[in-house]
């Protein structure tokens, strides 16, 4: 079975291809690559998925046999805590056994660099090369030592937050950990920091089946949280972390889903208001609101292909050159990172920053975002379709067709971006982006417009055009 590396590492179905035998192969190749680069130690963690602790133990044993000092987590932990542990302990890299937001039948092998963020293509290429050409290690064995990073990670969060402001908030927050690795970590931090918030847990019991949903902070998975908040008013808030707690979502009073574009905008404005400065980095699928807000705040904007590794690259550039330092960065799927922390998505930190923004302003997230919309002169409405197509679907033909579109649902095409897929810039500030998966017959269609009616019309027409090409392919 060929082991295929994708976003952040390797993911597969447990017991089918994600087996102890294959995990051993990857761990050995990873250890070989780390050793070849002069590395001496590695940090290994896991989330709440089935057999997570067992897979992590296998990784640790193999890497110790390969001569590395291994720090192995005592219990499940969030990916951002694992990434922080890599930096805190000066390790050469990290391994997180998780499939992030994927369905429960999946697990994965996330790779972290020495800087505490997503693996660069060069790191992944080194592991792939070692998989193809394994070497026999005949040196001294390493060791396995227990890792307990909670206290140090909480101290790191202290440094990122305005604790006086955060402690002034006395409202109610519900944390939906979705049965994932964030379980207990936010309430634990609240006790650590002496917060006065009424912080309640939903799905706070670790569950390898994630309480019956895919552990992704999207509306389809948040029905229970939205129901709990349906009758609430004011600044009451629901925060959501995904399976390994690196992504974030939110639900506001009234049971309204507050998407990642909106969270990005509110946190960017809040951090700027605290006096922090730097570049703004967004993936091309991100909202127009972000670029308009960055311009209004006088901040440079960098737009990247989809994938957090590109954001990591920007953070590393900023670490090497202060003039390129990143203030805030994010992707459409809920991964956000900010200045002063590790170059990594952190759903726990971003949850706390949302509470801080509310405490600082006395306003709800909805009110804060409405102010931003008024400031930049753009009303944000958004939706997305993930289209699962036939194996024979010609993605290249689709992209060629999209580039020839002159209108979509009556909205004139005024420009195009081809950073990743094709993003059509439409009249009235709307956009329709078409992006094909590189590993499966899936095309994602992202639409933003200034009214929900326009979003529905554009998304519906764009979807029909993609499906029509698939029908033609099969005929």
C-alpha positions in Angstrom: 0.0 0.0 0.0 1.6 3.3 -1.0 1.5 5.8 1.9 0.5 9.1 0.5 1.3 12.4 2.3 -1.1 15.2 2.1 -2.1 18.1 4.3 0.2 18.1 7.4 1.2 14.5 6.9 -0.6 11.2 6.3 -4.2 10.2 7.0 -6.0 6.9 6.3 -8.8 4.7 7.6 -8.0 2.9 10.9 -7.2 -0.8 10.5 -7.5 -0.6 6.7 -4.3 1.3 5.8 -3.7 3.1 9.1 -2.2 0.1 10.8 0.6 -0.5 13.4 2.7 -1.9 10.6 2.4 1.2 8.4 2.7 3.6 11.3 6.0 1.8 12.1 7.2 2.4 8.5 6.4 6.1 8.6 7.9 6.6 12.1 11.1 4.8 11.1 11.4 7.0 7.9 10.6 10.1 10.0 13.3 9.2 12.5 15.8 8.6 9.7 15.0 12.0 8.2 15.3 13.8 11.6 18.6 12.0 12.4 19.9 12.9 8.9 19.3 16.5 9.6 21.1 16.4 13.0 18.0 16.0 15.1 18.3 14.3 18.5 14.8 14.5 20.0 11.1 14.4 19.0 7.8 15.0 20.7 4.9 12.6 20.2 1.2 13.2 21.1 -2.3 11.9 20.2 -5.9 13.0 20.3 -9.0 11.1 21.4 -9.4 8.8 18.3 -9.6 5.1 18.5 -6.2 3.6 19.5 -4.6 7.0 19.6 -2.5 6.1 22.6 -1.5 2.8 21.0 -0.4 4.3 17.8 1.6 7.0 19.6 3.3 4.4 21.7 4.4 2.5 18.5 5.8 5.8 17.1 7.7 6.4 20.3 9.1 2.9 20.4 10.3 3.0 16.8 11.9 6.4 17.1 13.7 5.4 20.3 15.0 2.3 18.6 16.3 4.7 15.9 18.3 6.6 18.5 16.1 9.5 19.3 15.1 10.9 22.7 11.3 10.7 22.6 9.0 12.8 24.8 5.6 10.9 24.7 2.4 12.6 26.0 1.0 11.0 29.1 -2.6 11.7 27.9 -4.4 13.1 24.9 -3.5 16.7 24.1 -4.5 19.4 21.6 -2.3 19.7 18.5 -1.3 23.3 19.4 0.0 22.1 22.8 2.0 19.4 21.0 3.4 22.0 18.6 4.3 24.3 21.5 6.0 21.4 23.3 8.3 20.9 20.3 9.6 24.5 20.7 9.5 24.5 24.5 11.7 21.4 24.6 13.9 22.3 21.7 13.0 19.1 19.8 13.8 18.5 16.2 10.2 17.9 15.3 6.9 16.5 16.4 4.3 13.8 15.7 0.6 14.2 16.4 -1.6 11.1 16.0 -4.8 12.7 14.7 -6.9 13.0 11.6 -8.0 16.5 12.8 -11.6 17.2 11.6 -11.9 14.0 9.5 -14.6 11.3 10.3 -14.1 9.0 13.2 -12.9 6.0 11.1 -9.8 8.0 10.2 -6.5 8.6 12.0 -3.4 10.3 10.9 0.2 11.1 11.4 0.7 14.9 11.6 4.2 16.2 11.2 5.5 19.3 13.0 8.7 21.1 12.3 11.2 22.3 15.0 9.6 25.7 14.8 6.3 24.3 16.1 4.2 24.4 13.0 3.1 22.5 9.9 5.8 20.6 8.1 7.3 22.3 5.1 7.4 20.5 1.7 11.1 19.9 2.3 10.5 18.1 5.6 7.8 15.9 4.0 10.1 15.2 1.0 12.8 14.0 3.4 10.4 11.5 5.0 9.1 10.3 1.7 12.7 9.8 0.5 13.5 7.8 3.6 10.3 5.7 3.0 11.6 4.8 -0.4 15.2 4.2 0.7 15.2 3.0 4.3 18.5 2.6 6.1 19.5 0.2 8.8 20.3 2.0 12.1 22.9 0.2 14.2 23.7 2.9 16.7 22.7 3.3 20.4 19.0 3.3 21.2 17.4 6.4 22.5 14.9 6.8 25.3 11.2 7.4 25.9 10.3 10.0 28.6 6.8 11.2 29.7 5.6 14.6 28.5 3.3 16.8 30.5 3.1 20.2 28.7 -0.1 21.6 30.2 1.4 23.9 32.7 3.9 25.4 30.3 1.3 25.7 27.5 -1.0 27.6 29.9 1.8 29.9 30.7 2.3 30.5 27.0 -1.4 31.4 26.7 -0.9 33.8 29.6 1.7 35.7 27.5 -0.7 36.0 24.5 -3.7 37.3 26.4 -4.7 40.5 28.1 -5.5 38.8 31.4 -6.9 41.8 33.2 -9.4 42.3 30.3 -10.2 38.6 30.1 -10.8 38.5 33.9 -13.3 41.3 33.6 -15.7 39.2 31.5 -18.5 37.7 33.6 -20.7 36.3 30.9 -21.5 32.7 29.9 -19.4 30.7 27.4 -20.1 27.2 26.3 -17.2 25.2 24.9 -18.1 22.4 22.5 -15.0 20.3 22.4 -16.8 17.8 20.2 -15.4 14.9 22.2 -11.9 15.8 20.8 -8.6 16.7 22.2 -9.8 20.1 23.6 -11.9 18.3 26.3 -11.1 19.9 29.6 -8.3 22.2 28.3 -10.3 25.4 28.2 -12.0 24.9 31.5 -8.6 24.0 32.9 -7.1 27.2 31.6 -10.0 29.2 33.1 -9.1 27.8 36.5 -5.4 28.3 36.0 -5.9 32.0 35.0 -8.5 32.8 37.6 -11.1 33.8 35.0 -14.6 34.8 36.2 -16.4 33.5 33.1 -19.2 31.0 33.5 -17.5 28.4 31.3 -19.6 25.3 30.5 -18.6 22.2 28.6 -20.6 20.6 25.8 -19.4 17.2 24.6 -16.6 17.6 27.1 -16.2 13.8 27.5 -13.5 12.3 25.2 -15.2 10.2 22.5 -13.6 8.4 19.6 -16.9 8.7 17.8 -17.2 12.4 18.5 -20.7 12.1 19.9 -22.1 11.2 16.5 -20.8 14.0 14.3 -17.7 14.7 12.3 -15.5 16.8 14.6 -15.5 19.9 12.3 -16.7 23.3 13.5 -19.3 23.8 10.8 -23.1 24.3 11.1 -24.0 20.7 10.1 -22.1 19.4 13.2 -23.3 22.0 15.7 -27.0 21.5 16.0 -27.0 20.9 19.7 -24.9 24.0 20.5 -27.0 26.2 18.2 -30.1 24.9 20.0 -28.7 25.7 23.4 -28.0 29.2 22.4 -31.2 29.8 20.4 -32.9 31.6 23.3 -29.8 33.4 24.6 -29.2 37.2 24.2 -26.3 39.6 24.6 -22.7 38.4 24.8 -23.3 34.8 25.6 -21.1 32.8 23.3 -20.4 29.2 22.1 -16.9 28.4 21.1 -16.0 25.2 19.2 -12.8 23.3 18.7 -12.3 20.5 16.2 -11.0 16.9 16.8 -7.5 18.0 17.7 -8.4 21.5 18.8 -6.4 23.5 16.3 -9.4 24.8 14.4 -12.1 27.1 15.9 -15.7 28.0 15.3 -18.3 30.0 17.1 -22.0 30.3 17.7 -23.5 33.6 19.0 -26.5 34.3 21.1 -29.7 33.4 19.2 -28.0 30.3 17.9 -26.3 32.0 14.9 -23.2 30.3 13.4 -20.3 32.8 13.3 -17.9 31.6 10.6 -14.1 31.6 10.4 -14.0 34.6 8.1 -15.9 36.6 10.7 -13.7 35.4 13.6 -10.6 36.3 11.6 -11.9 39.9 11.0 -12.9 40.4 14.6 -9.6 39.1 16.0 -7.5 41.1 13.5 -9.2 44.3 14.5 -9.0 43.4 18.2 -5.2 42.7 18.1 -4.6 45.8 16.0 -6.5 47.7 18.7 -4.2 46.3 21.3 -1.3 47.9 19.4 0.1 44.9 17.6 1.2 45.3 14.0 2.4 43.1 11.1 1.4 41.5 7.9 -2.0 40.0 7.4 -1.9 36.6 5.6 -5.0 34.9 4.2 -5.6 32.0 1.9 -7.2 32.8 -1.4 -10.5 31.2 -0.3 -10.8 33.8 2.5 -13.3 36.6 2.7 -13.0 40.0 0.9 -13.7 41.6 4.3 -10.2 40.6 5.4 -8.4 42.4 2.5 -10.6 45.5 2.9 -10.0 45.6 6.7 -6.3 45.1 6.3 -6.2 48.0 3.8 -8.3 50.2 6.2 -5.9 49.4 9.1 -2.8 50.2 6.9 -1.5 46.6 7.0 0.2 44.7 4.2 -1.8 41.7 2.9 -0.4 38.4 1.5 -2.7 36.0 -0.2 -1.6 32.3 -0.4 -2.9 29.0 -1.9 -5.1 27.0 0.4 -3.1 25.1 3.0 -1.7 26.1 6.3 1.8 25.2 5.2 1.8 28.4 3.1 0.9 30.4 6.2 3.6 28.7 8.2 6.1 29.8 5.5 5.0 33.4 5.9 5.4 33.2 9.7 8.9 31.7 9.3 9.8 34.6 6.9 8.6 37.0 9.6 10.8 35.3 12.2 13.8 35.8 10.0 13.0 39.4 9.0 11.1 41.6 11.4 9.7 43.7 8.6 7.8 40.6 7.4 6.4 39.7 10.8 2.8 38.4 10.6 0.2 39.9 12.9 -2.7 37.6 11.9 -3.1 34.8 9.5 -5.9 32.3 8.7 -7.7 29.9 6.4 -11.3 29.5 5.5 -11.6 26.2 7.4 -11.1 27.8 10.9 -7.3 27.6 11.3 -6.0 31.0 12.7 -2.7 32.1 14.0 -1.4 35.3 15.5 1.8 37.1 16.4 3.9 36.1 19.3 2.7 32.5 19.5 3.9 29.5 17.6 3.3 29.5 13.8 0.3 27.2 14.3 -3.4 27.1 14.3 -4.7 27.2 17.9 -8.4 26.8 18.6 -8.0 27.3 22.3 -6.1 30.5 22.1 -8.5 31.9 19.5 -11.5 30.9 21.7 -10.0 33.0 24.5 -9.2 35.9 22.2 -12.8 36.0 21.2 -13.9 36.2 24.8 -11.2 38.9 25.3 -12.6 40.9 22.3 -16.1 40.8 23.8 -14.8 41.8 27.3 -12.7 44.6 25.8 -15.6 46.1 23.9 -18.7 45.1 25.9 -20.2 44.0 22.5 -21.1 40.7 21.1 -19.2 39.1 18.2 -22.2 39.9 15.9 -22.1 43.6 16.9 -18.3 43.7 16.4 -18.5 42.2 13.0 -21.4 44.5 12.0 -19.1 47.5 12.8 -16.4 46.0 10.6 -18.8 45.6 7.7 -19.9 49.2 8.1 -16.2 50.4 8.2 -15.2 48.5 5.1 -18.4 49.0 3.1 -19.1 45.3 2.5 -21.8 42.9 3.7 -20.5 39.4 4.1 -22.5 36.3 3.2 -20.8 33.1 2.4 -21.4 29.4 1.6 -19.6 26.4 0.1 -20.3 23.2 -1.7 -18.0 20.1 -1.7 -19.0 18.2 -4.8 -18.1 14.5 -4.9 -17.8 13.6 -8.6 -17.1 10.5 -10.7 -13.6 9.1 -10.8 -13.4 10.0 -14.5 -14.2 13.7 -13.9 -11.8 15.9 -15.8 -10.7 18.6 -13.4 -8.4 20.3 -15.9 -11.2 20.7 -18.3 -13.3 22.3 -15.6 -10.6 24.8 -14.7 -10.3 25.8 -18.4 -14.0 26.2 -18.7 -14.2 28.3 -15.5 -11.5 30.7 -16.9 -13.8 31.4 -19.9 -16.8 32.3 -17.9 -18.0 35.8 -18.4 -20.8 35.7 -15.9 -22.3 33.5 -13.2 -26.0 33.7 -12.3 -26.1 37.1 -14.0 -23.1 38.5 -12.1 -20.5 39.8 -14.5 -16.9 38.5 -14.2 -14.6 41.4 -13.5 -11.4 39.6 -12.7 -9.8 36.2 -12.0 -7.3 34.9 -9.4 -5.5 31.6 -10.2 -3.4 31.3 -7.0 -5.1 28.0 -6.2 -7.9 26.8 -8.5 -9.8 29.7 -10.1 -11.5 32.5 -8.2 -13.8 34.6 -10.2 -14.3 38.2 -9.0 -17.8 39.2 -9.8 -19.7 42.5 -10.0 -20.8 43.9 -6.7 -17.8 42.5 -4.8 -19.1 38.9 -5.0 -16.8 36.0 -5.8 -17.0 32.3 -6.9 -14.0 30.1 -6.4 -13.6 26.6 -8.0 -10.9 24.4 -6.4 -10.2 20.7 -7.2 -8.8 18.3 -4.7 -5.4 16.9 -5.7 -6.0 13.5 -4.2 -9.7 12.6 -4.8 -12.5 13.4 -7.3 -13.8 16.4 -5.3 -14.4 20.0 -6.4 -15.0 22.7 -3.8 -17.0 25.7 -4.8 -16.8 28.8 -2.5 -19.1 31.8 -2.9 -19.2 35.1 -1.1 -21.7 37.9 -1.9 -23.4 40.8 -0.1 -26.8 39.2 0.2 -27.8 35.6 1.1 -30.0 35.6 -2.1 -27.0 36.3 -4.3 -25.0 33.6 -2.5 -27.7 31.0 -3.1 -28.1 32.0 -6.8 -24.3 32.1 -7.5 -23.6 28.8 -5.6 -26.5 27.1 -7.2 -25.5 28.1 -10.8 -21.8 27.3 -10.2 -22.7 23.9 -8.8 -25.0 23.1 -11.7 -22.2 24.0 -14.2 -19.7 21.6 -12.4 -22.2 18.8 -12.3 -23.2 19.3 -15.9 -19.6 18.6 -16.9 -19.6 15.4 -14.9 -22.8 14.2 -16.5 -21.2 14.9 -19.9 -18.1 13.0 -18.9 -20.1 9.9 -18.0 -22.5 10.0 -21.0 
